Amino acid sequence: MIVQKKKLSEIFLIFTFAMVFLNSLVLPLIYFHRLNLFPDGKTVILFSVELIANKTNYAFDFLRKAIEKNSDGESEVYEDKPDKNKEESSASEKHAEDKSYDNNVNVIEKFYQGGGKKVGNFYVKNISGRYVDFERYLNKKLDMRCRDSKLPMVLIYHTHTTESYLTQNTKKTGDNSYFRTQDKNQNVIAVGKKIKEALEESGVVVVHSEDFHDYPNYNVAYQKSKSTVEEKLKSNPNIQFAIDIHRDSIGNNRTGKIKPICKIGGKNVSQIMLITGILCKKWAENLTLALKIQSLCEKMFPGLTRPLLFARTNYNQNVTARSILIEIGSDVNTLEESLSAGEKLGKAMAELIKSYRKR
């Protein structure tokens, strides 16, 4: 009897290890194959390690970046993580905290148009592993309260707060190319301010968190930003939207860095990408919000958006309903181009809120 129990325990243990292996290695390979991606061994191993460590956000952030890079013909993933061992920089060094980029890397302008499923006047890339009727969610009414215009309605925050942009337009990265900084006038906080200004011009009250979540430790950024969101929601219970503003990184040093760009009113504007995930209970409401914002952006500013990404992740979007992540440009867009994109995004969001106040 004891021997039989021991054998059953061994079988259970083998089964458990087999399931871990399946979930952490085989499934990622299936994902890559379905997306027609052929990553190197390092990419697959790193992705699998993140899954085994149960760091779902980081694992799928890694996968998303792999998809973006490979969709442009790239064969490797480029991660622009800051030096975790670097101590607090002096004021003169704050604009040069990330040394992982080489100078003289080609900057490749690209206008993203199409890709994925056509939904209304835009496109959606669905890598969630689940069939979704996006038209139905686009036409679905959002469950939000917009009556009291004196209370904050929108929360803007930045999980990767130090993400920044080029200071001038260029064909190659150079001495002016610093992709992470604590200077709030040069990083994504400046873009968040522009979105806030556009919303407040339309009478929408905004809470904008300027807290740094990825510095000095990049790896706890999502835990820290989750605490920020929970704290802001507690003190501002009327908030209806929680928007996490990032900037993207596409391509690599070897083949060049991609600059998503469009022309609006004759001027260069960074393209934006909205992202929602399915790994949270509130995914349907988050997706509905993203679809409506994307549709309005394309109606008001054609070409502003890249295909919306619906992924198998959550990015803290389980904290509250109507939470989305938005990438504004990439690391080789200029700050000016991205500020312009932020202003237009804010105007589209204001238009959406206005339409619900009339109901």
N, C-alpha and C positions, 0 to 999 in steps of 0.2 A: 504493500500500500504506500509506504514511504517512498519507495523507488519510483512508483507510478506518479506520485505527486511531484517528485523531483524532475521527472521527464516532462510533465506538463508545464512546470515552471520554466524549464529550459526552452520548450517550444514557444511559450508565451514571450520569453526574452528575445528569442530569434525573430519572432513575428514583430515585436516592438521595434527592434533595430531595422528590420526590413521596411517598416512603415516610415521610420525616420529617414532612411535612405531614399525611399520613393519620393517623399515630400520635399526633401532638401536637395536632391540631385536630379532625379528623373523628371519630375514635373517642370523644373526650370528649363531642362533641355527640350521638353515638349513645347513649352512656351516659345523658346527661341526658334524652334523648327517651324511652328505655326506662323510665326511672324517673318519667316524667311531670313532669319538672322544666323550668322555663323561666327559666334564669338570665339576668342581664344580661350585656352584652358583656365587662365587666371581669372577671367570674367566669370566663368561658370562656378569656379571654386569660391570666389569671394561672395557671389550671390548666395550660394548654398550655405556658407558659413553664417551669413547674416540671418538666413531662415532658421538654421539650427539654434542660433542664439536667441531666436524669437524676436528679432529686431525687425518686425514686419515693415514698418515705415521705411527704414533705411534700405532694406533688401529691395523693395519695390521702387524706391527712389533710384537705386542703382539700376534696376531693370528698365525703368522709364528712360533714364539717360542712355542706356545701351540701345534702346529702340530708336531714340531720337538721333543718335550718332550714326547707327547702322542704316537708318532710313535715308541718310544722305550719302550712302556708299562707304561709310567708315567701317573699319574692322576692329576697332578697339574703343574702349570706354575711357573718357577723360574725366577725372574728378578733381575739381579745384578746391581741395580742402586746405584750410590754413595750417600753419605749423603749430601743433598743439603744445610744443615745448617752448615756444617763444614767449618771453615775458612781456608785460605791458610795454607798449612802444612809447617812445617820446613823441611829442607833438610833431616833430619834423619827420618821424618815421611812419606815422599813422597811415600814410597813403601808399605804403610799400610793404604791407604785412604779408602778402602772399608772393613767394618767390618761385612758385611751381610752374609759372608760365615762361616760355622762352621769348626773347625779342626776335623780331623779323619773322614772325609767323604770318602767313597769308590770311587776310580777312576776306571772306567770300560772301558777297551780298546775295541774299536769296529771298524771293517773294513766295511765301507758302500759299498755295491755292489748290484746294481739292485734297483728296486723300481720305480714305475711309468712306463712311456712309453719308450721302447727301440728306440733310434734314432742313427743310425750309430753305433759307438763304445761306446756309453754311454747311460745314462737314463735321462729322464726329468719328474719331478713332476709338473703337471699342476693343480694349485688351483686357476686359474684366473676366472673360471666360463665360459670360452669361448673355443670352439674347435679351435685348431690351427694345421696346417700342418707343424710340426717342420722340417720334411725332406726338404720341399720346402724352408724354411728360412735358413736352414743349407747350401743349395746349391746356395743361392742367393748371388750375388756380393755386397760387401759393397761399399757404395758411399763415398769414402774417397780419399784424396790427399796425396800421399806419395813421391812426387818427390824431394822436397828440403830437403835433409838430415841434413842441418845445423840448421833448425828451430825446436823448440819443437813440438813433435807429441803426447806425452802422458802426461796427468795430473794424478798424484796420490795424493789422499787426504784421510783424515780420519774423518768421522763424529763423531765417538766415539773414540777419540784420546787416551784416557787413558786406553783403554782395553789392558790387558797384559796377561802374561802366567806364568806357574810354572817355577821356576829357576832350578829345577832338577826333574828327573824322580822319580815317587813315586806311591805307591799303595793306599795311603791315603793322603788327604790334611793335611797340618800341618803348622808349623810356617813359612815355606817358601812360603806359598800360599797367594799371594796378587794379586788380579784380576784387580785392577786399579792402575795406577801409572802415575805420570808426568815425570818419568825418561824415556827419549827418547831412551835410550839403552835397555829398558826392555819392552816397550809397542809396539803397532802396527806400530809406526813410524820406529822402527828398521826393521820390515818386509818390509815396504814400501821402505826403503833404499836398501834392498837386491834386490827387484824387479827392482828398478832403476838401480842398478849396472849391473844386468843381461841384461837389455835393452841397456844400454850405451856401454857395451862390444860388442854389435852387431851394434853400430853406430846409435842407436835411442836416440834422445835428449829428456830428461824428465824434467818436472817441478814437484817437489815434495813439497807439502805444509805440513809443520810441525806445523801448527796452531792448538791450542787446541779449540775444538768446544763444548765438553761436560763438561768442567770444567770452572768455578765452578757450572754452571747450566746445568744439563743433559737435561732438557726438552726443551731447545732452540737449541739443537745440530744441528738439520736438517736445521733450519733457518740460523744459523751461517755458516754451511758448504755450503749452497746454495750461500750465499754472497761470500764466498771464491772462489767457482767455477766460478761465474759470473765475479769476479775481475780477475782471472787468464786467463779466456777466452778473456777478453777485452784486456789484455796486451800481450796475446799470441794467436792471432786469427788462427794460423795454427794448433792448437791442434786438434787431431782427436779422441782421446779416453779420457774419464774421468772415472777413476777407484777409487771407494770408498772402501778402505781396512779396514775390521773389523776382530774381532775374535768372534767366536760363544760361546754360553753357552747352554749346553744340559744336561738334567737331573735335579736332585735336591738333597738337603742335605739328604733327607730321604732315597731315593732308590739308590743314588750314582750319580756321575757326569760322563758323557760320554766323552771319549777321542777318536775322530775320527783319526785313524792311519793306515798307510800303510807301506809296506817295499819296498824300491827302492834302488837297489844296496846293499842290505844287511843292510841298515840303516833305522831307524824309521823316517818317514816323516809325518807331519800333513796332513790330507786330507783337501781339500778345497771345498767350495760350491759357485757356481756362482748364482746370483739372479737378475732377471729382472722383471719389473712390467708392467701391461697392462694399468694402469691409466695415460697414457701420450700419446701425439700425436706421439712421436718418438719411440713408443714401438717396432715396427717392426725392425727398424735399431738396436736398443739396443739388441733385442733378437738375431738377426742375428750375431752380434759381439760375444755375449755370447756363442752361439752354436759353432761358429768357434773356439773360444779359448778353449772351453771344449773338442772339438774333437781333437785338436792338443795336449792338455795336456795328453789325454788318449793315443794318438798315440806315443808320445815321452816318457811319464812316466805312463805306465799302473797302474791304481789303485789310482792315485793322487786325482781324483775328486769324490765327493759325487754326487748324482743326482742333476742336475740343477733345480733350483726352479723358476717356472714362476707363479707369484702371482698377486693378485688384489690390486696393490699398485703402488707407483712410486719411493720412496726413492730419490727424487731430479733428477730422470732420465729424467724429462721433460725439464731440463735446456739446454741440448745440445744432439745432436744425438750421438750414440755410447757411452752411459753411462751405467755402470753396477756396482753392489755391489758384493764384494767377501769376504766371510768368510774364514779366514785362521786358521784352527784348532779350538780348543775350549779353555776355561779357564783352563783346566787340561792337555793340551798339554804343552810341554816344549818350551821355546823360541828357542832352537836349532832346534827342529823338525819343528817349524813354519818358521824359517829363511830358512831352506832347502826347504820347500814348496814354499816360496816366490821366491827363486832363480829359481826354476823349472817353476813356473808360468811366470816369466819374460822371460825365454828362449822360452817358447811356444808363448808368445805375440810377441817376436822379430821375430820368424819364420813366424808368420802371416803377420807382416809388411813387412818383406823381400819378401814374395810371391807377395805382391801388388806393390812393387817397381819394380819388374821385368816386370810388365804389361805395 
